[in-house]
Amino acid sequence: MSLKTFTPEQLALLRTLLAAAAQAAGWDAVSIEAEGDRMLMALRRGPRSLPAPPPPGRSPASSPSSAESAGASFLAWIRPASDEPSFSRAGAWSVGYRGDLPVGADSLLRSLVEALADHPAPPRPAEPDPALIFGTDQLEIRVTLTCNEHCVFCNSWHGADNLATDLPAAVALLERARLRGTRKLVISGGEPLLVPWIPELAREARRLGFSYICLQTNAVLLSRRRRTAPTERARQDIGGASLRSVGLSVPSPQPPTPAPWSLLQATAPDEVLVSAHGSTPEVLAAVTRRPALAQAHLDGLCRLLASDFRIIVNFVVCRQNLADLPDFVRFLARQPKRPLLLSLSYVAPIGLAWDHRYETIPRYSDAAPAVLAALRMARSLGLDAVLPEYCGIPTCVLPELREFADPADERRPVHVPPDKMLVPRCEPCPWKPRCSGIFRRYVEMFGDEIPPSSPL
């Protein structure tokens, strides 16, 4: 159970209940705010005034101790009941505190327990499907984690919840998603063009009613210079680490994979999203850590751009390629056919990027000016370019980024996923309804760099 399933009205009722219980116990609630899975209460009690001295000849009445007379403050919390150590259990709730408990504060905690004894807990959230992309109507299936590159920011290096390594498992995900009304499918990896049954997966998706299929690739296998399929050793390797090392079983030997270009044509995706992160073999070698494949990466990208496929290019901005942004935009503009869209993603602090965070993840303040300049250059050269919603830079860092922010349609809801957060200064920001927040791990790395809200 989680407080996130409470409606704003239910949260307001809970705050009122807690504030009244605190007041009844002689404490003031300075603030009552939801923090993750609990409600955190900052409480304060002012110093009590001492009684007047008794008249001569009368014995003094009992007076409060010096500890009780002094003011005090502390943090209390409530959360849906769990096995976590707490002060007490109150029906469906646990009550606890942080730090030291001031003298007399135990009576406050008992007051909270009494107030919550019959208060309903948050409803259990619907069981999420790990293959559904949070906040969207898209299903993403990773058909393999095997890859011929080893990018510094790989987000599936440690495994993935949405992995389906055979056709029946993938079709089961399709069927479950269609029951929820999902109509968009993203075929991802690893490198999906290493998997011979993706055309069958696409056909099953069409049969079930999926109206949009996107295939993600790094394009290495599409280079005319590399016609042969990867060796069995490469199939059992995820960028240099064995499948067993990440808790996955090693697949049995498979028949030779069809020619990758034929495989792509048979899959017939509506769009191809190409992960391309540099304009030269040198930059690509630093990002993908496969120098021998860097030129094939560029060749495959150019071949795709010259084809009839609808192409989206995703460039993940990291320390290794930040300076290459303008050259990459010019590289795309020189191609005979332009991509439908260039997406400049900010590296997410997950997977390998988090393992090597200080070598890979730049500060927002360092990346934002370069990203804005690249977006403006792309527009001037006739390229459609955006800053994506989830893997973007919070636009309050540089408000000029907002003219390129996705989604452009303000009516589309924007969600704050579990690995991101809004800070208190986000509350009055006029851009808040269109912002997915800041990565929690970014705050852990660099602190809260979000400036005061700025006008649209």
Contacts in CASP RR format, 6 or more apart in sequence:
PFRMAT RR
TARGET T0000
AUTHOR 0000-0000-0000
METHOD contacts of the structure
MODEL  1
MSLKTFTPEQLALLRTLLAAAAQAAGWDAVSIEAEGDRMLMALRRGPRSL
PAPPPPGRSPASSPSSAESAGASFLAWIRPASDEPSFSRAGAWSVGYRGD
LPVGADSLLRSLVEALADHPAPPRPAEPDPALIFGTDQLEIRVTLTCNEH
CVFCNSWHGADNLATDLPAAVALLERARLRGTRKLVISGGEPLLVPWIPE
LAREARRLGFSYICLQTNAVLLSRRRRTAPTERARQDIGGASLRSVGLSV
PSPQPPTPAPWSLLQATAPDEVLVSAHGSTPEVLAAVTRRPALAQAHLDG
LCRLLASDFRIIVNFVVCRQNLADLPDFVRFLARQPKRPLLLSLSYVAPI
GLAWDHRYETIPRYSDAAPAVLAALRMARSLGLDAVLPEYCGIPTCVLPE
LREFADPADERRPVHVPPDKMLVPRCEPCPWKPRCSGIFRRYVEMFGDEI
PPSSPL
1 80 0 8 1.000
1 92 0 8 1.000
1 121 0 8 1.000
1 122 0 8 1.000
1 123 0 8 1.000
1 124 0 8 1.000
1 125 0 8 1.000
2 36 0 8 1.000
2 37 0 8 1.000
2 80 0 8 1.000
2 122 0 8 1.000
2 125 0 8 1.000
3 11 0 8 1.000
3 34 0 8 1.000
3 36 0 8 1.000
3 37 0 8 1.000
3 38 0 8 1.000
3 39 0 8 1.000
3 79 0 8 1.000
3 80 0 8 1.000
3 122 0 8 1.000
4 36 0 8 1.000
4 37 0 8 1.000
4 122 0 8 1.000
4 125 0 8 1.000
5 122 0 8 1.000
5 123 0 8 1.000
5 124 0 8 1.000
5 125 0 8 1.000
6 14 0 8 1.000
6 122 0 8 1.000
10 122 0 8 1.000
11 34 0 8 1.000
14 39 0 8 1.000
14 119 0 8 1.000
15 32 0 8 1.000
15 39 0 8 1.000
17 115 0 8 1.000
17 116 0 8 1.000
17 119 0 8 1.000
18 29 0 8 1.000
18 32 0 8 1.000
18 39 0 8 1.000
18 41 0 8 1.000
18 78 0 8 1.000
18 112 0 8 1.000
18 115 0 8 1.000
19 29 0 8 1.000
19 32 0 8 1.000
20 115 0 8 1.000
21 108 0 8 1.000
21 111 0 8 1.000
21 112 0 8 1.000
21 114 0 8 1.000
21 115 0 8 1.000
21 116 0 8 1.000
22 28 0 8 1.000
22 29 0 8 1.000
22 41 0 8 1.000
22 43 0 8 1.000
22 108 0 8 1.000
22 111 0 8 1.000
22 112 0 8 1.000
23 29 0 8 1.000
24 111 0 8 1.000
25 107 0 8 1.000
25 108 0 8 1.000
25 110 0 8 1.000
25 111 0 8 1.000
26 45 0 8 1.000
26 108 0 8 1.000
27 43 0 8 1.000
27 44 0 8 1.000
27 45 0 8 1.000
27 105 0 8 1.000
27 108 0 8 1.000
28 43 0 8 1.000
28 44 0 8 1.000
28 45 0 8 1.000
28 46 0 8 1.000
29 41 0 8 1.000
29 42 0 8 1.000
29 43 0 8 1.000
30 42 0 8 1.000
30 43 0 8 1.000
30 44 0 8 1.000
30 73 0 8 1.000
31 40 0 8 1.000
31 41 0 8 1.000
31 42 0 8 1.000
32 39 0 8 1.000
32 40 0 8 1.000
32 41 0 8 1.000
32 42 0 8 1.000
33 39 0 8 1.000
33 40 0 8 1.000
34 40 0 8 1.000
35 77 0 8 1.000
37 79 0 8 1.000
37 80 0 8 1.000
38 77 0 8 1.000
38 78 0 8 1.000
38 79 0 8 1.000
39 77 0 8 1.000
39 78 0 8 1.000
39 79 0 8 1.000
40 75 0 8 1.000
40 76 0 8 1.000
40 77 0 8 1.000
41 75 0 8 1.000
41 76 0 8 1.000
41 77 0 8 1.000
41 78 0 8 1.000
42 73 0 8 1.000
42 75 0 8 1.000
43 73 0 8 1.000
43 74 0 8 1.000
43 75 0 8 1.000
43 76 0 8 1.000
43 105 0 8 1.000
43 108 0 8 1.000
44 71 0 8 1.000
44 72 0 8 1.000
44 73 0 8 1.000
45 71 0 8 1.000
45 72 0 8 1.000
45 73 0 8 1.000
45 102 0 8 1.000
46 71 0 8 1.000
46 72 0 8 1.000
47 69 0 8 1.000
47 70 0 8 1.000
47 71 0 8 1.000
48 64 0 8 1.000
48 68 0 8 1.000
48 69 0 8 1.000
50 63 0 8 1.000
50 64 0 8 1.000
50 69 0 8 1.000
51 61 0 8 1.000
51 63 0 8 1.000
53 60 0 8 1.000
54 60 0 8 1.000
54 61 0 8 1.000
65 103 0 8 1.000
67 102 0 8 1.000
67 103 0 8 1.000
68 103 0 8 1.000
68 104 0 8 1.000
72 102 0 8 1.000
72 103 0 8 1.000
72 104 0 8 1.000
72 105 0 8 1.000
73 102 0 8 1.000
74 97 0 8 1.000
74 98 0 8 1.000
74 99 0 8 1.000
74 100 0 8 1.000
74 101 0 8 1.000
74 102 0 8 1.000
74 105 0 8 1.000
75 97 0 8 1.000
75 98 0 8 1.000
75 99 0 8 1.000
76 95 0 8 1.000
76 96 0 8 1.000
76 97 0 8 1.000
76 98 0 8 1.000
76 105 0 8 1.000
76 108 0 8 1.000
76 109 0 8 1.000
76 112 0 8 1.000
77 95 0 8 1.000
77 96 0 8 1.000
77 97 0 8 1.000
77 98 0 8 1.000
78 90 0 8 1.000
78 93 0 8 1.000
78 94 0 8 1.000
78 95 0 8 1.000
78 96 0 8 1.000
78 112 0 8 1.000
78 116 0 8 1.000
79 93 0 8 1.000
79 94 0 8 1.000
80 92 0 8 1.000
80 93 0 8 1.000
80 94 0 8 1.000
80 121 0 8 1.000
80 122 0 8 1.000
81 89 0 8 1.000
81 91 0 8 1.000
81 92 0 8 1.000
81 93 0 8 1.000
81 94 0 8 1.000
81 121 0 8 1.000
82 94 0 8 1.000
84 94 0 8 1.000
86 94 0 8 1.000
86 95 0 8 1.000
86 96 0 8 1.000
87 95 0 8 1.000
87 96 0 8 1.000
87 97 0 8 1.000
87 106 0 8 1.000
87 109 0 8 1.000
87 113 0 8 1.000
88 94 0 8 1.000
88 95 0 8 1.000
88 96 0 8 1.000
88 109 0 8 1.000
88 110 0 8 1.000
88 113 0 8 1.000
89 95 0 8 1.000
89 113 0 8 1.000
90 112 0 8 1.000
90 113 0 8 1.000
90 114 0 8 1.000
90 115 0 8 1.000
90 116 0 8 1.000
90 117 0 8 1.000
90 119 0 8 1.000
91 116 0 8 1.000
91 117 0 8 1.000
91 118 0 8 1.000
92 119 0 8 1.000
92 120 0 8 1.000
92 121 0 8 1.000
93 116 0 8 1.000
93 119 0 8 1.000
93 121 0 8 1.000
95 109 0 8 1.000
95 112 0 8 1.000
95 113 0 8 1.000
95 116 0 8 1.000
96 109 0 8 1.000
97 105 0 8 1.000
97 109 0 8 1.000
101 109 0 8 1.000
128 134 0 8 1.000
129 139 0 8 1.000
129 173 0 8 1.000
129 176 0 8 1.000
129 177 0 8 1.000
129 180 0 8 1.000
130 161 0 8 1.000
130 162 0 8 1.000
131 139 0 8 1.000
131 140 0 8 1.000
131 141 0 8 1.000
131 161 0 8 1.000
131 162 0 8 1.000
131 164 0 8 1.000
131 173 0 8 1.000
131 177 0 8 1.000
132 138 0 8 1.000
132 139 0 8 1.000
132 140 0 8 1.000
132 177 0 8 1.000
132 180 0 8 1.000
132 182 0 8 1.000
133 139 0 8 1.000
133 140 0 8 1.000
133 186 0 8 1.000
134 390 0 8 1.000
134 415 0 8 1.000
134 417 0 8 1.000
134 418 0 8 1.000
135 413 0 8 1.000
135 415 0 8 1.000
135 417 0 8 1.000
136 184 0 8 1.000
137 181 0 8 1.000
137 182 0 8 1.000
137 183 0 8 1.000
137 184 0 8 1.000
138 182 0 8 1.000
138 184 0 8 1.000
138 185 0 8 1.000
138 186 0 8 1.000
139 173 0 8 1.000
139 174 0 8 1.000
139 177 0 8 1.000
139 182 0 8 1.000
139 184 0 8 1.000
139 185 0 8 1.000
139 186 0 8 1.000
139 210 0 8 1.000
140 162 0 8 1.000
140 185 0 8 1.000
140 186 0 8 1.000
140 188 0 8 1.000
141 162 0 8 1.000
141 164 0 8 1.000
141 170 0 8 1.000
141 173 0 8 1.000
141 174 0 8 1.000
141 185 0 8 1.000
141 186 0 8 1.000
141 187 0 8 1.000
141 188 0 8 1.000
141 201 0 8 1.000
142 156 0 8 1.000
142 160 0 8 1.000
142 162 0 8 1.000
142 163 0 8 1.000
142 164 0 8 1.000
142 188 0 8 1.000
142 189 0 8 1.000
142 190 0 8 1.000
143 164 0 8 1.000
143 165 0 8 1.000
143 170 0 8 1.000
143 187 0 8 1.000
143 188 0 8 1.000
143 189 0 8 1.000
143 192 0 8 1.000
143 195 0 8 1.000
143 197 0 8 1.000
143 198 0 8 1.000
143 201 0 8 1.000
144 163 0 8 1.000
144 165 0 8 1.000
144 189 0 8 1.000
144 190 0 8 1.000
144 191 0 8 1.000
144 192 0 8 1.000
144 194 0 8 1.000
144 195 0 8 1.000
145 156 0 8 1.000
145 159 0 8 1.000
145 160 0 8 1.000
145 163 0 8 1.000
145 189 0 8 1.000
145 190 0 8 1.000
145 238 0 8 1.000
145 243 0 8 1.000
145 246 0 8 1.000
145 248 0 8 1.000
146 190 0 8 1.000
146 191 0 8 1.000
146 194 0 8 1.000
146 234 0 8 1.000
146 235 0 8 1.000
146 236 0 8 1.000
146 237 0 8 1.000
146 238 0 8 1.000
146 243 0 8 1.000
147 154 0 8 1.000
147 189 0 8 1.000
147 190 0 8 1.000
147 191 0 8 1.000
147 194 0 8 1.000
147 218 0 8 1.000
147 238 0 8 1.000
147 239 0 8 1.000
148 191 0 8 1.000
148 194 0 8 1.000
148 218 0 8 1.000
148 220 0 8 1.000
148 221 0 8 1.000
148 230 0 8 1.000
148 234 0 8 1.000
148 239 0 8 1.000
148 290 0 8 1.000
148 293 0 8 1.000
149 191 0 8 1.000
149 218 0 8 1.000
149 220 0 8 1.000
149 239 0 8 1.000
149 288 0 8 1.000
149 289 0 8 1.000
149 290 0 8 1.000
149 293 0 8 1.000
149 297 0 8 1.000
150 239 0 8 1.000
150 240 0 8 1.000
150 288 0 8 1.000
150 289 0 8 1.000
150 290 0 8 1.000
151 275 0 8 1.000
151 277 0 8 1.000
151 287 0 8 1.000
151 288 0 8 1.000
151 289 0 8 1.000
151 316 0 8 1.000
151 352 0 8 1.000
152 286 0 8 1.000
152 287 0 8 1.000
152 289 0 8 1.000
152 318 0 8 1.000
152 320 0 8 1.000
152 352 0 8 1.000
152 353 0 8 1.000
152 356 0 8 1.000
152 359 0 8 1.000
152 360 0 8 1.000
153 316 0 8 1.000
153 318 0 8 1.000
153 347 0 8 1.000
153 348 0 8 1.000
153 351 0 8 1.000
153 352 0 8 1.000
153 353 0 8 1.000
153 360 0 8 1.000
154 351 0 8 1.000
154 352 0 8 1.000
154 353 0 8 1.000
155 348 0 8 1.000
155 350 0 8 1.000
155 351 0 8 1.000
155 352 0 8 1.000
155 353 0 8 1.000
156 163 0 8 1.000
156 189 0 8 1.000
156 190 0 8 1.000
156 351 0 8 1.000
157 238 0 8 1.000
157 241 0 8 1.000
157 246 0 8 1.000
157 351 0 8 1.000
157 352 0 8 1.000
157 355 0 8 1.000
158 246 0 8 1.000
158 351 0 8 1.000
159 246 0 8 1.000
159 247 0 8 1.000
159 248 0 8 1.000
160 189 0 8 1.000
162 173 0 8 1.000
163 248 0 8 1.000
164 170 0 8 1.000
164 172 0 8 1.000
164 173 0 8 1.000
165 251 0 8 1.000
166 197 0 8 1.000
167 197 0 8 1.000
167 200 0 8 1.000
167 201 0 8 1.000
167 204 0 8 1.000
170 201 0 8 1.000
170 204 0 8 1.000
171 201 0 8 1.000
171 204 0 8 1.000
174 185 0 8 1.000
174 201 0 8 1.000
174 204 0 8 1.000
174 205 0 8 1.000
174 208 0 8 1.000
174 210 0 8 1.000
175 208 0 8 1.000
177 185 0 8 1.000
178 208 0 8 1.000
178 209 0 8 1.000
178 210 0 8 1.000
182 210 0 8 1.000
183 209 0 8 1.000
183 210 0 8 1.000
183 211 0 8 1.000
183 212 0 8 1.000
184 210 0 8 1.000
184 211 0 8 1.000
184 212 0 8 1.000
184 213 0 8 1.000
184 214 0 8 1.000
185 202 0 8 1.000
185 205 0 8 1.000
185 210 0 8 1.000
185 212 0 8 1.000
185 213 0 8 1.000
185 214 0 8 1.000
186 213 0 8 1.000
186 214 0 8 1.000
186 215 0 8 1.000
186 216 0 8 1.000
186 273 0 8 1.000
187 198 0 8 1.000
187 201 0 8 1.000
187 202 0 8 1.000
187 213 0 8 1.000
187 214 0 8 1.000
187 215 0 8 1.000
187 216 0 8 1.000
187 267 0 8 1.000
187 269 0 8 1.000
188 216 0 8 1.000
189 216 0 8 1.000
190 238 0 8 1.000
191 217 0 8 1.000
191 218 0 8 1.000
191 220 0 8 1.000
191 221 0 8 1.000
192 198 0 8 1.000
192 215 0 8 1.000
192 216 0 8 1.000
192 217 0 8 1.000
193 217 0 8 1.000
193 221 0 8 1.000
193 222 0 8 1.000
193 257 0 8 1.000
193 260 0 8 1.000
193 263 0 8 1.000
193 264 0 8 1.000
194 221 0 8 1.000
194 229 0 8 1.000
194 230 0 8 1.000
194 235 0 8 1.000
194 257 0 8 1.000
195 257 0 8 1.000
196 254 0 8 1.000
196 255 0 8 1.000
196 257 0 8 1.000
196 258 0 8 1.000
196 263 0 8 1.000
198 215 0 8 1.000
198 263 0 8 1.000
198 267 0 8 1.000
199 263 0 8 1.000
199 266 0 8 1.000
199 267 0 8 1.000
199 268 0 8 1.000
201 267 0 8 1.000
202 213 0 8 1.000
202 267 0 8 1.000
202 268 0 8 1.000
202 269 0 8 1.000
205 213 0 8 1.000
206 213 0 8 1.000
212 270 0 8 1.000
212 271 0 8 1.000
213 267 0 8 1.000
213 268 0 8 1.000
213 269 0 8 1.000
213 270 0 8 1.000
213 271 0 8 1.000
214 269 0 8 1.000
214 270 0 8 1.000
214 271 0 8 1.000
214 272 0 8 1.000
214 273 0 8 1.000
214 312 0 8 1.000
215 264 0 8 1.000
215 267 0 8 1.000
215 269 0 8 1.000
215 271 0 8 1.000
215 272 0 8 1.000
215 273 0 8 1.000
216 272 0 8 1.000
216 273 0 8 1.000
216 274 0 8 1.000
216 275 0 8 1.000
217 264 0 8 1.000
217 272 0 8 1.000
217 273 0 8 1.000
217 274 0 8 1.000
217 275 0 8 1.000
218 274 0 8 1.000
218 275 0 8 1.000
218 276 0 8 1.000
218 288 0 8 1.000
218 297 0 8 1.000
219 274 0 8 1.000
219 275 0 8 1.000
219 276 0 8 1.000
219 297 0 8 1.000
219 300 0 8 1.000
219 301 0 8 1.000
219 303 0 8 1.000
219 304 0 8 1.000
220 226 0 8 1.000
220 293 0 8 1.000
220 296 0 8 1.000
220 297 0 8 1.000
220 300 0 8 1.000
221 230 0 8 1.000
221 260 0 8 1.000
222 260 0 8 1.000
222 261 0 8 1.000
222 264 0 8 1.000
222 299 0 8 1.000
222 300 0 8 1.000
222 303 0 8 1.000
222 304 0 8 1.000
223 295 0 8 1.000
223 296 0 8 1.000
223 297 0 8 1.000
223 299 0 8 1.000
223 300 0 8 1.000
223 303 0 8 1.000
224 299 0 8 1.000
224 300 0 8 1.000
224 303 0 8 1.000
225 295 0 8 1.000
225 296 0 8 1.000
225 299 0 8 1.000
226 293 0 8 1.000
226 296 0 8 1.000
227 259 0 8 1.000
229 256 0 8 1.000
229 257 0 8 1.000
229 260 0 8 1.000
230 257 0 8 1.000
232 253 0 8 1.000
235 251 0 8 1.000
235 254 0 8 1.000
236 242 0 8 1.000
236 243 0 8 1.000
236 250 0 8 1.000
236 251 0 8 1.000
238 246 0 8 1.000
239 289 0 8 1.000
242 250 0 8 1.000
243 249 0 8 1.000
243 250 0 8 1.000
243 251 0 8 1.000
244 250 0 8 1.000
257 263 0 8 1.000
258 266 0 8 1.000
264 272 0 8 1.000
264 309 0 8 1.000
269 309 0 8 1.000
270 310 0 8 1.000
271 309 0 8 1.000
271 310 0 8 1.000
271 311 0 8 1.000
271 312 0 8 1.000
271 340 0 8 1.000
272 304 0 8 1.000
272 309 0 8 1.000
272 310 0 8 1.000
272 311 0 8 1.000
272 312 0 8 1.000
273 312 0 8 1.000
273 313 0 8 1.000
273 314 0 8 1.000
274 301 0 8 1.000
274 304 0 8 1.000
274 311 0 8 1.000
274 312 0 8 1.000
274 313 0 8 1.000
274 314 0 8 1.000
274 339 0 8 1.000
275 314 0 8 1.000
275 316 0 8 1.000
276 297 0 8 1.000
276 301 0 8 1.000
276 313 0 8 1.000
276 314 0 8 1.000
276 315 0 8 1.000
276 328 0 8 1.000
277 283 0 8 1.000
277 284 0 8 1.000
277 287 0 8 1.000
277 288 0 8 1.000
277 315 0 8 1.000
277 316 0 8 1.000
277 318 0 8 1.000
277 321 0 8 1.000
278 284 0 8 1.000
278 287 0 8 1.000
278 315 0 8 1.000
278 321 0 8 1.000
278 324 0 8 1.000
278 327 0 8 1.000
278 328 0 8 1.000
278 331 0 8 1.000
279 324 0 8 1.000
279 327 0 8 1.000
279 328 0 8 1.000
279 330 0 8 1.000
279 331 0 8 1.000
280 294 0 8 1.000
280 298 0 8 1.000
280 324 0 8 1.000
280 327 0 8 1.000
281 291 0 8 1.000
281 294 0 8 1.000
281 295 0 8 1.000
281 298 0 8 1.000
282 294 0 8 1.000
283 320 0 8 1.000
283 321 0 8 1.000
283 324 0 8 1.000
284 294 0 8 1.000
284 297 0 8 1.000
284 298 0 8 1.000
285 291 0 8 1.000
285 294 0 8 1.000
286 320 0 8 1.000
286 321 0 8 1.000
287 316 0 8 1.000
287 318 0 8 1.000
287 320 0 8 1.000
287 321 0 8 1.000
288 294 0 8 1.000
288 297 0 8 1.000
301 313 0 8 1.000
302 335 0 8 1.000
304 311 0 8 1.000
305 311 0 8 1.000
305 332 0 8 1.000
305 335 0 8 1.000
305 336 0 8 1.000
305 337 0 8 1.000
305 338 0 8 1.000
305 339 0 8 1.000
306 335 0 8 1.000
306 336 0 8 1.000
306 337 0 8 1.000
310 340 0 8 1.000
311 339 0 8 1.000
311 340 0 8 1.000
312 339 0 8 1.000
312 340 0 8 1.000
312 341 0 8 1.000
312 342 0 8 1.000
312 343 0 8 1.000
313 332 0 8 1.000
313 339 0 8 1.000
313 341 0 8 1.000
313 342 0 8 1.000
313 343 0 8 1.000
314 343 0 8 1.000
314 345 0 8 1.000
315 321 0 8 1.000
315 325 0 8 1.000
315 328 0 8 1.000
315 342 0 8 1.000
315 343 0 8 1.000
315 344 0 8 1.000
315 345 0 8 1.000
316 345 0 8 1.000
316 346 0 8 1.000
316 347 0 8 1.000
316 391 0 8 1.000
317 325 0 8 1.000
317 344 0 8 1.000
317 345 0 8 1.000
317 346 0 8 1.000
317 347 0 8 1.000
317 362 0 8 1.000
317 367 0 8 1.000
317 370 0 8 1.000
317 371 0 8 1.000
318 347 0 8 1.000
318 353 0 8 1.000
318 360 0 8 1.000
318 361 0 8 1.000
318 362 0 8 1.000
319 359 0 8 1.000
319 360 0 8 1.000
319 361 0 8 1.000
319 362 0 8 1.000
320 360 0 8 1.000
321 328 0 8 1.000
322 362 0 8 1.000
322 366 0 8 1.000
322 367 0 8 1.000
322 370 0 8 1.000
323 370 0 8 1.000
325 344 0 8 1.000
325 370 0 8 1.000
325 371 0 8 1.000
325 373 0 8 1.000
325 374 0 8 1.000
326 373 0 8 1.000
326 374 0 8 1.000
326 377 0 8 1.000
328 374 0 8 1.000
329 342 0 8 1.000
329 374 0 8 1.000
329 377 0 8 1.000
329 378 0 8 1.000
329 381 0 8 1.000
329 383 0 8 1.000
329 385 0 8 1.000
330 377 0 8 1.000
330 381 0 8 1.000
332 338 0 8 1.000
332 339 0 8 1.000
332 342 0 8 1.000
332 378 0 8 1.000
332 383 0 8 1.000
333 378 0 8 1.000
333 381 0 8 1.000
333 382 0 8 1.000
333 383 0 8 1.000
338 382 0 8 1.000
338 383 0 8 1.000
339 383 0 8 1.000
340 384 0 8 1.000
341 384 0 8 1.000
341 385 0 8 1.000
341 386 0 8 1.000
342 378 0 8 1.000
342 383 0 8 1.000
342 384 0 8 1.000
342 385 0 8 1.000
342 386 0 8 1.000
343 385 0 8 1.000
343 386 0 8 1.000
343 387 0 8 1.000
343 388 0 8 1.000
343 406 0 8 1.000
344 371 0 8 1.000
344 374 0 8 1.000
344 375 0 8 1.000
344 385 0 8 1.000
344 386 0 8 1.000
344 387 0 8 1.000
344 388 0 8 1.000
344 392 0 8 1.000
345 388 0 8 1.000
345 391 0 8 1.000
345 392 0 8 1.000
346 364 0 8 1.000
346 367 0 8 1.000
346 371 0 8 1.000
346 391 0 8 1.000
346 392 0 8 1.000
346 393 0 8 1.000
347 353 0 8 1.000
347 360 0 8 1.000
347 361 0 8 1.000
347 362 0 8 1.000
347 391 0 8 1.000
348 390 0 8 1.000
348 391 0 8 1.000
348 439 0 8 1.000
349 357 0 8 1.000
349 361 0 8 1.000
349 439 0 8 1.000
349 441 0 8 1.000
349 442 0 8 1.000
349 445 0 8 1.000
350 419 0 8 1.000
350 441 0 8 1.000
352 360 0 8 1.000
353 360 0 8 1.000
353 361 0 8 1.000
354 441 0 8 1.000
357 441 0 8 1.000
357 445 0 8 1.000
358 445 0 8 1.000
361 442 0 8 1.000
361 445 0 8 1.000
363 446 0 8 1.000
363 449 0 8 1.000
364 393 0 8 1.000
364 394 0 8 1.000
364 397 0 8 1.000
364 442 0 8 1.000
364 446 0 8 1.000
364 449 0 8 1.000
365 397 0 8 1.000
365 449 0 8 1.000
367 393 0 8 1.000
368 393 0 8 1.000
368 397 0 8 1.000
368 398 0 8 1.000
368 401 0 8 1.000
369 398 0 8 1.000
371 387 0 8 1.000
371 393 0 8 1.000
371 401 0 8 1.000
372 398 0 8 1.000
372 400 0 8 1.000
372 401 0 8 1.000
372 404 0 8 1.000
374 385 0 8 1.000
375 385 0 8 1.000
375 386 0 8 1.000
375 387 0 8 1.000
375 401 0 8 1.000
375 404 0 8 1.000
378 384 0 8 1.000
378 385 0 8 1.000
379 385 0 8 1.000
385 404 0 8 1.000
386 404 0 8 1.000
386 405 0 8 1.000
386 406 0 8 1.000
386 408 0 8 1.000
387 393 0 8 1.000
387 395 0 8 1.000
387 401 0 8 1.000
387 404 0 8 1.000
387 405 0 8 1.000
387 406 0 8 1.000
388 406 0 8 1.000
389 405 0 8 1.000
389 406 0 8 1.000
389 407 0 8 1.000
389 414 0 8 1.000
389 436 0 8 1.000
390 417 0 8 1.000
390 420 0 8 1.000
390 436 0 8 1.000
393 401 0 8 1.000
394 435 0 8 1.000
394 437 0 8 1.000
394 438 0 8 1.000
394 450 0 8 1.000
395 401 0 8 1.000
395 402 0 8 1.000
395 405 0 8 1.000
395 431 0 8 1.000
395 435 0 8 1.000
396 426 0 8 1.000
396 429 0 8 1.000
396 431 0 8 1.000
396 435 0 8 1.000
396 450 0 8 1.000
396 451 0 8 1.000
396 453 0 8 1.000
396 454 0 8 1.000
397 449 0 8 1.000
397 450 0 8 1.000
397 451 0 8 1.000
399 454 0 8 1.000
399 455 0 8 1.000
399 456 0 8 1.000
402 431 0 8 1.000
402 456 0 8 1.000
405 434 0 8 1.000
407 414 0 8 1.000
407 434 0 8 1.000
410 433 0 8 1.000
410 434 0 8 1.000
414 433 0 8 1.000
414 434 0 8 1.000
414 435 0 8 1.000
414 436 0 8 1.000
415 436 0 8 1.000
416 422 0 8 1.000
416 435 0 8 1.000
416 436 0 8 1.000
416 437 0 8 1.000
417 436 0 8 1.000
419 439 0 8 1.000
419 440 0 8 1.000
419 441 0 8 1.000
420 436 0 8 1.000
420 437 0 8 1.000
420 438 0 8 1.000
420 439 0 8 1.000
420 440 0 8 1.000
421 437 0 8 1.000
421 438 0 8 1.000
421 439 0 8 1.000
421 440 0 8 1.000
421 443 0 8 1.000
422 432 0 8 1.000
422 435 0 8 1.000
422 437 0 8 1.000
422 438 0 8 1.000
423 438 0 8 1.000
423 443 0 8 1.000
423 448 0 8 1.000
423 450 0 8 1.000
425 450 0 8 1.000
425 451 0 8 1.000
425 452 0 8 1.000
425 453 0 8 1.000
426 432 0 8 1.000
426 435 0 8 1.000
426 437 0 8 1.000
426 450 0 8 1.000
426 453 0 8 1.000
428 453 0 8 1.000
429 435 0 8 1.000
429 453 0 8 1.000
429 454 0 8 1.000
430 453 0 8 1.000
430 455 0 8 1.000
430 456 0 8 1.000
431 453 0 8 1.000
431 456 0 8 1.000
438 448 0 8 1.000
438 450 0 8 1.000
END
